[in-house]
Amino acid sequence: MNQIQIITDAGSDIVDCSRTDLTVLPMTIRFGDEEYLDGVNLTHRQFYEKMIETQVLPTTSQPSPYAFETAIRKIHEQGDIALIITISSKLSGTWQSANIAAAETGGEVYIVDSLNVAVGEKAIVEYALRMKDAGTDIHTIVETLNHEKENLRVIALLDTLEYLQKGGRISKTVAIAGSLLSIKPVVSVVDGEVALLGKARGSRQGNNFLIQQIQKDGIDFSRPFFLGYTGLSDALLQKYISDSAEIWKEHVDHLPIGTIGGAIGTHVGPGAIAVAFFTEK
C-alpha cells in the first residue's frame, strides 16, 4: 500500500523533526555576500544574532524547483505518494517551485498552498500529519486542508517597527513616530497576505488586543495550535501567556512553543510573538 510522505519548506519553522515521513526543504538566507540554508547551517538563534549584530538587512529566497524535484523523486522511488505543503503563494515563490517540480516528475504529487507562514503553516503541516497517522486517504487530506485553512487564524504582536521600515513596508517617519509612542502593531495573515489588525500603545495593550482577537474567534483545541516568538528570548511570549492564562488553563496542560525563523523574522525583527489556531466550528 502506498504511503503518504509530506514535503514542506522552512517557512513552517519546523526544526529538529524526527519523523521519516516529513521533509523540510531549507530556504536560502543571505546577509550581504554570506549565504546560508535556514535550519541547515544557520539556526534560528544564529539568524537573530546576525540580524542584531549586522546593519545589513537579510534577504530570503525559496527552495528551488530542483530541490522539490529531488525530494519528490526520492518519495516516488519508495513507491509512496508526495504531499507538498508550502508557505503562502502570495508571500513566496515556493508554491511555484513546487508546481514546476511536480510537472517535471509526474506521478502522484499533491500540492497544498497553506496561504500561511510560520506557526500558521506549521499548524497546517501538523494537521496533515495527524490525518495521515489516523489512516485518512490522500484525497480527503487535501480536501480537508484546503477547506480548513480558511478557518486558521494567525495573530501576531510586533515589538518594533524598525524592520518593517528597513524592508520598505512603512516610511522612516512612521517608524520613528511609532517608536516614540511605543506603538505595537498587531497583524494577521488574511487571504495569504500579512494584514494590519490594529495598533496598541505598549505591550500590555498589545497583549490585551491579542487576547480579545482570540476570544472573538475561539480556539478549537482538538486541532493543532502553536505559539511562536522571534529573537533570542521568549520573555515577551511568556508575559503574554501569563496575561492570557484564562484562554489555556482549562483546555491544555502544555503549550506548544517554538521559534520563528528567517522567513518572517527578516520582516518583523526580534521581539514578535504569534499565535496560530483553528477556530471553533
Disulfide bonds with the S-S distance in Angstrom:
none
